[in-house]
């Protein structure tokens, strides 16, 4: 079968739709709010979208930096098919410029350095089914920049009964956003901070564009949504900023959207900043709950209480987690608390998966 929306040319590139020609002859890419304006042969900041023959093409369709089977909790998604394996892959490049990037070797590399693996959408869907993965995740770098490839893979996955998962910063324009999230069953979107200063100076982006994506995904799609904030000491970890963020999430998205607060470790251009103390994550989780967020989590640390899911009604432990490994399970087949009968929002199966902490690299070519 052929589920592709697009067909690569003889060089492996595919045509894109979201661009227009300016009066000065440059072509503007309309994929994300960066709006790169390109002359012939130039690439956008993301590196993978390039002007060729007076149009914008994607240069990384069908190519990847590698494939791996991960636990779904690593994305992180705690309310979407807990305990199941997910086939994960990324490409190269990124449309943000985060100084703290934890995957900078992929997101900031040139494609010739990293894109040594290849797979068509159908091959990926077949691999997910063969390895008993319930979903395919677009991760490691941001899938909005390999928009056409990600959507083609999602279409192939759905034909095979496999879910699609996006791990993204949500920095995408309206028209491609509608196309993209129409194909995503779940998404973890980075809410990297809650000030324009942080987004502008540390990420090279704008906060409001990300908030627009969060509002759109939650209110206008069926995509299951969870949020992640990497807390960086002295940058975005003040109680006031966390409080403002959680207040906005509770007011605009609702109290049932899970929030993950993850620990930073020194990397890329921020090696002089210390790792995030566990106490900071615990404080952030408490602030979230004080704002009415019912499901707040700590990440990148061993914290069973902060990593577990608790009933919002009776406060009994529903899903015990130690890092990515599940323990105690107290949800019935309808995702109801066995103690009080309250329903926990998310996409749960009758029984949890047992994939645990495994990480299995795959070679598909």
LINURUR-V300493 format. One record per residue. RES is the residue in one letter. PHI is phi in radians with two decimals (999 if undefined). PSI is psi in whole degrees, -180 to 180 (* if undefined). BURIAL is + if it has 9 or more other C-alpha atoms within 8 Angstrom, else -. Layout:
BEGIN
res->RES phi->PHI psi->PSI burial->BURIAL
res->RES phi->PHI psi->PSI burial->BURIAL
END
This chain:
BEGIN
res->X phi->999 psi->160 burial->-
res->X phi->-2.31 psi->106 burial->-
res->X phi->-1.76 psi->8 burial->+
res->X phi->-1.24 psi->141 burial->+
res->X phi->-1.37 psi->-26 burial->-
res->X phi->-2.28 psi->157 burial->-
res->X phi->-2.18 psi->128 burial->-
res->X phi->-1.22 psi->151 burial->+
res->X phi->-1.44 psi->-170 burial->-
res->X phi->-1.16 psi->-18 burial->-
res->X phi->-1.68 psi->-1 burial->-
res->X phi->1.58 psi->4 burial->+
res->X phi->-1.56 psi->156 burial->+
res->X phi->-2.22 psi->149 burial->+
res->X phi->-1.22 psi->148 burial->+
res->X phi->-2.05 psi->168 burial->+
res->X phi->-1.93 psi->-24 burial->-
res->X phi->-1.73 psi->83 burial->+
res->X phi->-2.86 psi->163 burial->+
res->X phi->-2.67 psi->159 burial->-
res->X phi->-1.58 psi->135 burial->-
res->X phi->-1.59 psi->165 burial->-
res->X phi->-1.10 psi->-29 burial->-
res->X phi->-1.48 psi->6 burial->-
res->X phi->1.64 psi->-14 burial->-
res->X phi->-1.28 psi->157 burial->+
res->X phi->-1.90 psi->127 burial->+
res->X phi->-1.68 psi->126 burial->+
res->X phi->-1.39 psi->127 burial->+
res->X phi->-1.90 psi->25 burial->+
res->X phi->-1.29 psi->-41 burial->+
res->X phi->-2.39 psi->166 burial->+
res->X phi->-1.17 psi->1 burial->+
res->X phi->-1.29 psi->-30 burial->-
res->X phi->0.89 psi->56 burial->+
res->X phi->-1.07 psi->134 burial->+
res->X phi->-1.96 psi->114 burial->+
res->X phi->-2.07 psi->142 burial->+
res->X phi->-1.69 psi->169 burial->+
res->X phi->-0.92 psi->128 burial->+
res->X phi->1.55 psi->-15 burial->-
res->X phi->-1.34 psi->151 burial->-
res->X phi->-1.91 psi->152 burial->+
res->X phi->-1.26 psi->174 burial->+
res->X phi->-1.01 psi->-30 burial->-
res->X phi->-1.16 psi->-20 burial->+
res->X phi->1.39 psi->-28 burial->+
res->X phi->-1.61 psi->-12 burial->+
res->X phi->-1.89 psi->124 burial->+
res->X phi->-2.34 psi->147 burial->+
res->X phi->-1.44 psi->123 burial->+
res->X phi->-2.41 psi->128 burial->+
res->X phi->0.92 psi->46 burial->-
res->X phi->1.13 psi->28 burial->-
res->X phi->-2.54 psi->168 burial->+
res->X phi->-1.77 psi->129 burial->+
res->X phi->-2.09 psi->154 burial->+
res->X phi->-1.60 psi->125 burial->+
res->X phi->-1.70 psi->2 burial->+
res->X phi->-2.15 psi->20 burial->+
res->X phi->-1.09 psi->129 burial->+
res->X phi->1.41 psi->4 burial->+
res->X phi->-2.14 psi->148 burial->+
res->X phi->-2.49 psi->160 burial->+
res->X phi->-1.45 psi->-3 burial->+
res->X phi->2.49 psi->164 burial->+
res->X phi->-2.20 psi->143 burial->+
res->X phi->-2.67 psi->146 burial->+
res->X phi->-1.70 psi->121 burial->+
res->X phi->-2.06 psi->164 burial->+
res->X phi->-1.28 psi->143 burial->+
res->X phi->-1.05 psi->-28 burial->+
res->X phi->-1.12 psi->-18 burial->+
res->X phi->-1.33 psi->-13 burial->-
res->X phi->-1.22 psi->-33 burial->+
res->X phi->-1.60 psi->138 burial->+
res->X phi->-2.30 psi->117 burial->+
res->X phi->-1.80 psi->-13 burial->+
res->X phi->-2.07 psi->22 burial->+
res->X phi->-2.30 psi->103 burial->+
res->X phi->0.88 psi->57 burial->+
res->X phi->-0.94 psi->141 burial->+
res->X phi->1.42 psi->2 burial->+
res->X phi->-1.68 psi->155 burial->+
res->X phi->-1.44 psi->148 burial->+
res->X phi->-2.28 psi->130 burial->+
res->X phi->-1.35 psi->117 burial->+
res->X phi->-1.98 psi->142 burial->+
res->X phi->-2.77 psi->161 burial->+
res->X phi->-2.47 psi->-177 burial->+
res->X phi->-2.07 psi->-117 burial->+
res->X phi->-2.53 psi->160 burial->+
res->X phi->1.53 psi->171 burial->+
res->X phi->-2.88 psi->152 burial->+
res->X phi->-1.71 psi->5 burial->+
res->X phi->-1.93 psi->172 burial->+
res->X phi->-2.31 psi->49 burial->+
res->X phi->-1.13 psi->125 burial->-
res->X phi->-1.24 psi->-16 burial->+
res->X phi->-1.81 psi->10 burial->+
res->X phi->-0.85 psi->127 burial->-
res->X phi->-1.52 psi->-11 burial->-
res->X phi->-2.12 psi->37 burial->-
res->X phi->-1.08 psi->-28 burial->+
res->X phi->-1.15 psi->-24 burial->-
res->X phi->-1.66 psi->-51 burial->+
res->X phi->-1.24 psi->-26 burial->+
res->X phi->-1.93 psi->8 burial->+
res->X phi->-1.53 psi->164 burial->+
res->X phi->-1.48 psi->147 burial->+
res->X phi->-1.02 psi->-34 burial->+
res->X phi->-1.16 psi->-21 burial->-
res->X phi->-1.40 psi->-27 burial->-
res->X phi->-2.17 psi->-21 burial->+
res->X phi->-1.56 psi->67 burial->+
res->X phi->-1.63 psi->-7 burial->+
res->X phi->-1.94 psi->154 burial->+
res->X phi->-2.49 psi->146 burial->+
res->X phi->-2.90 psi->134 burial->+
res->X phi->-1.31 psi->164 burial->-
res->X phi->-0.98 psi->-41 burial->+
res->X phi->-1.15 psi->-37 burial->+
res->X phi->-1.11 psi->-41 burial->+
res->X phi->-1.14 psi->-43 burial->+
res->X phi->-1.10 psi->-42 burial->+
res->X phi->-1.12 psi->-40 burial->+
res->X phi->-1.13 psi->-41 burial->+
res->X phi->-1.07 psi->-44 burial->+
res->X phi->-1.16 psi->-43 burial->+
res->X phi->-1.06 psi->-38 burial->-
res->X phi->-1.68 psi->15 burial->-
res->X phi->1.06 psi->34 burial->-
res->X phi->-1.45 psi->136 burial->+
res->X phi->-1.46 psi->-15 burial->+
res->X phi->-2.67 psi->164 burial->+
res->X phi->-2.06 psi->132 burial->+
res->X phi->-1.95 psi->134 burial->+
res->X phi->-1.67 psi->110 burial->+
res->X phi->-2.69 psi->-171 burial->+
res->X phi->1.28 psi->-47 burial->+
res->X phi->-2.29 psi->174 burial->+
res->X phi->-1.38 psi->124 burial->+
res->X phi->-1.22 psi->-15 burial->+
res->X phi->-1.13 psi->-21 burial->+
res->X phi->-1.48 psi->-23 burial->+
res->X phi->-1.91 psi->45 burial->+
res->X phi->-0.75 psi->-54 burial->+
res->X phi->-1.16 psi->-42 burial->+
res->X phi->-1.14 psi->-46 burial->+
res->X phi->-1.06 psi->-43 burial->+
res->X phi->-1.18 psi->-38 burial->+
res->X phi->-1.11 psi->-41 burial->+
res->X phi->-1.14 psi->-42 burial->+
res->X phi->-1.05 psi->-41 burial->+
res->X phi->-1.10 psi->-44 burial->+
res->X phi->-1.13 psi->-40 burial->+
res->X phi->-1.08 psi->-46 burial->+
res->X phi->-1.10 psi->-36 burial->+
res->X phi->-1.12 psi->-23 burial->-
res->X phi->-1.75 psi->8 burial->+
res->X phi->1.35 psi->22 burial->-
res->X phi->-1.87 psi->137 burial->+
res->X phi->-1.40 psi->162 burial->+
res->X phi->-2.10 psi->141 burial->+
res->X phi->-2.29 psi->131 burial->+
res->X phi->-1.91 psi->131 burial->+
res->X phi->-1.97 psi->110 burial->+
res->X phi->-2.58 psi->159 burial->+
res->X phi->-1.53 psi->-6 burial->+
res->X phi->1.24 psi->22 burial->+
res->X phi->-1.66 psi->87 burial->+
res->X phi->-2.64 psi->148 burial->+
res->X phi->-1.38 psi->169 burial->+
res->X phi->-1.08 psi->-53 burial->-
res->X phi->-1.11 psi->-51 burial->-
res->X phi->-1.14 psi->-29 burial->+
res->X phi->-1.06 psi->-43 burial->+
res->X phi->-1.10 psi->-44 burial->-
res->X phi->-1.08 psi->-46 burial->-
res->X phi->-1.15 psi->-55 burial->+
res->X phi->-1.32 psi->-14 burial->+
res->X phi->-1.11 psi->-20 burial->+
res->X phi->-1.84 psi->-2 burial->+
res->X phi->-1.76 psi->128 burial->+
res->X phi->-1.45 psi->-29 burial->+
res->X phi->-2.62 psi->154 burial->+
res->X phi->-2.57 psi->139 burial->+
res->X phi->-1.91 psi->118 burial->+
res->X phi->-1.90 psi->129 burial->+
res->X phi->-1.28 psi->121 burial->+
res->X phi->-1.81 psi->91 burial->+
res->X phi->-1.24 psi->-22 burial->+
res->X phi->-3.03 psi->-172 burial->+
res->X phi->-2.40 psi->33 burial->+
res->X phi->-2.35 psi->148 burial->-
res->X phi->-1.11 psi->-33 burial->-
res->X phi->-1.03 psi->-47 burial->-
res->X phi->-1.11 psi->-49 burial->+
res->X phi->-1.08 psi->-41 burial->+
res->X phi->-1.24 psi->-49 burial->+
res->X phi->-1.46 psi->-31 burial->-
res->X phi->-1.80 psi->-30 burial->+
res->X phi->-1.98 psi->-16 burial->+
res->X phi->1.16 psi->41 burial->+
res->X phi->-2.56 psi->-173 burial->+
res->X phi->-2.17 psi->132 burial->+
res->X phi->-1.06 psi->-44 burial->+
res->X phi->-1.07 psi->-32 burial->-
res->X phi->-1.14 psi->-36 burial->+
res->X phi->-1.23 psi->-42 burial->+
res->X phi->-1.06 psi->-38 burial->-
res->X phi->-1.05 psi->-42 burial->-
res->X phi->-1.13 psi->-43 burial->+
res->X phi->-1.05 psi->-45 burial->+
res->X phi->-1.08 psi->-44 burial->+
res->X phi->-1.10 psi->-51 burial->+
res->X phi->-1.06 psi->-45 burial->+
res->X phi->-1.25 psi->-40 burial->+
res->X phi->-1.68 psi->-19 burial->-
res->X phi->-2.17 psi->8 burial->-
res->X phi->-2.33 psi->171 burial->+
res->X phi->-1.70 psi->9 burial->-
res->X phi->-1.19 psi->127 burial->+
res->X phi->-1.23 psi->130 burial->+
res->X phi->-2.06 psi->132 burial->+
res->X phi->-2.30 psi->156 burial->+
res->X phi->-2.07 psi->148 burial->+
res->X phi->-2.30 psi->136 burial->+
res->X phi->-2.19 psi->120 burial->+
res->X phi->-1.45 psi->114 burial->+
res->X phi->-1.55 psi->121 burial->+
res->X phi->-1.93 psi->122 burial->+
res->X phi->-0.92 psi->126 burial->+
res->X phi->1.39 psi->0 burial->-
res->X phi->-2.00 psi->-50 burial->-
res->X phi->-2.48 psi->23 burial->+
res->X phi->-1.94 psi->13 burial->+
res->X phi->-1.24 psi->149 burial->-
res->X phi->-1.06 psi->-37 burial->+
res->X phi->-1.12 psi->-44 burial->-
res->X phi->-1.18 psi->-43 burial->+
res->X phi->-1.11 psi->-41 burial->+
res->X phi->-1.09 psi->-44 burial->+
res->X phi->-1.10 psi->-41 burial->+
res->X phi->-1.08 psi->-50 burial->+
res->X phi->-1.16 psi->-36 burial->+
res->X phi->-1.10 psi->-43 burial->+
res->X phi->-1.12 psi->-45 burial->+
res->X phi->-1.05 psi->-48 burial->+
res->X phi->-1.09 psi->-39 burial->+
res->X phi->-1.32 psi->-43 burial->-
res->X phi->-1.66 psi->-29 burial->-
res->X phi->-1.93 psi->-24 burial->+
res->X phi->1.85 psi->163 burial->+
res->X phi->-1.40 psi->-9 burial->+
res->X phi->-1.67 psi->-1 burial->-
res->X phi->-1.36 psi->116 burial->+
res->X phi->-1.13 psi->141 burial->+
res->X phi->-2.07 psi->132 burial->+
res->X phi->-1.97 psi->128 burial->+
res->X phi->-1.92 psi->115 burial->+
res->X phi->-1.94 psi->153 burial->+
res->X phi->-1.48 psi->133 burial->+
res->X phi->-1.44 psi->146 burial->+
res->X phi->-2.23 psi->149 burial->-
res->X phi->-1.01 psi->129 burial->+
res->X phi->-2.85 psi->164 burial->+
res->X phi->0.89 psi->-115 burial->+
res->X phi->-1.71 psi->10 burial->-
res->X phi->-2.24 psi->48 burial->+
res->X phi->-1.38 psi->-11 burial->-
res->X phi->-1.58 psi->1 burial->-
res->X phi->-1.77 psi->134 burial->-
res->X phi->-1.25 psi->163 burial->-
res->X phi->-1.11 psi->156 burial->+
res->X phi->-1.27 psi->126 burial->+
res->X phi->-1.16 psi->147 burial->-
res->X phi->-1.02 psi->-32 burial->-
res->X phi->-1.08 psi->-31 burial->-
res->X phi->-1.16 psi->-42 burial->+
res->X phi->-1.14 psi->-41 burial->+
res->X phi->-1.10 psi->-40 burial->+
res->X phi->-1.11 psi->-44 burial->+
res->X phi->-1.10 psi->-42 burial->+
res->X phi->-1.08 psi->-41 burial->+
res->X phi->-1.14 psi->-41 burial->-
res->X phi->-1.08 psi->-42 burial->+
res->X phi->-1.05 psi->-48 burial->+
res->X phi->-1.15 psi->-35 burial->+
res->X phi->-1.14 psi->-24 burial->-
res->X phi->-1.54 psi->4 burial->+
res->X phi->1.69 psi->-1 burial->-
res->X phi->-1.16 psi->123 burial->+
res->X phi->-1.48 psi->-21 burial->+
res->X phi->-2.34 psi->95 burial->+
res->X phi->-2.08 psi->137 burial->+
res->X phi->-2.30 psi->152 burial->+
res->X phi->-1.79 psi->150 burial->+
res->X phi->-2.48 psi->161 burial->+
res->X phi->1.18 psi->18 burial->-
res->X phi->-2.47 psi->160 burial->+
res->X phi->-1.46 psi->107 burial->-
res->X phi->-2.67 psi->90 burial->+
res->X phi->-1.08 psi->-41 burial->+
res->X phi->-1.14 psi->-46 burial->-
res->X phi->-1.27 psi->-21 burial->+
res->X phi->-1.64 psi->-13 burial->+
res->X phi->-1.50 psi->158 burial->+
res->X phi->-1.69 psi->130 burial->+
res->X phi->-2.03 psi->145 burial->+
res->X phi->-1.13 psi->128 burial->+
res->X phi->-1.26 psi->-14 burial->-
res->X phi->-1.70 psi->-51 burial->-
res->X phi->-1.94 psi->-4 burial->-
res->X phi->1.15 psi->21 burial->-
res->X phi->-1.45 psi->154 burial->-
res->X phi->-1.31 psi->123 burial->+
res->X phi->-1.63 psi->-47 burial->+
res->X phi->-2.33 psi->116 burial->+
res->X phi->-1.51 psi->132 burial->+
res->X phi->-2.27 psi->137 burial->+
res->X phi->-2.16 psi->101 burial->+
res->X phi->1.09 psi->-113 burial->+
res->X phi->-1.87 psi->7 burial->+
res->X phi->-1.72 psi->131 burial->+
res->X phi->-1.54 psi->147 burial->+
res->X phi->-2.16 psi->-114 burial->-
res->X phi->-0.99 psi->138 burial->+
res->X phi->-2.31 psi->116 burial->+
res->X phi->-2.20 psi->42 burial->+
res->X phi->-1.96 psi->139 burial->+
res->X phi->-1.48 psi->-172 burial->+
res->X phi->-1.17 psi->-17 burial->-
res->X phi->-1.80 psi->20 burial->-
res->X phi->1.07 psi->32 burial->+
res->X phi->-1.74 psi->144 burial->+
res->X phi->-1.08 psi->128 burial->+
res->X phi->-1.21 psi->-16 burial->-
res->X phi->-1.53 psi->-45 burial->-
res->X phi->-2.15 psi->-9 burial->-
res->X phi->1.50 psi->3 burial->-
res->X phi->-1.23 psi->141 burial->-
res->X phi->-1.46 psi->135 burial->-
res->X phi->-1.72 psi->126 burial->+
res->X phi->-1.20 psi->147 burial->-
res->X phi->2.53 psi->-167 burial->-
res->X phi->-2.09 psi->96 burial->-
res->X phi->-1.97 psi->146 burial->+
res->X phi->-1.73 psi->171 burial->-
res->X phi->-1.06 psi->-36 burial->-
res->X phi->-2.28 psi->147 burial->-
res->X phi->-1.26 psi->155 burial->+
res->X phi->-1.27 psi->169 burial->+
res->X phi->-2.19 psi->30 burial->-
res->X phi->-1.23 psi->-35 burial->+
res->X phi->1.22 psi->-142 burial->+
res->X phi->-1.62 psi->11 burial->+
res->X phi->-1.09 psi->154 burial->-
res->X phi->-2.45 psi->116 burial->-
res->X phi->-2.11 psi->105 burial->-
res->X phi->-1.15 psi->145 burial->-
res->X phi->-2.12 psi->146 burial->-
res->X phi->-2.12 psi->110 burial->-
res->X phi->-1.77 psi->-4 burial->+
res->X phi->-2.28 psi->* burial->-
END
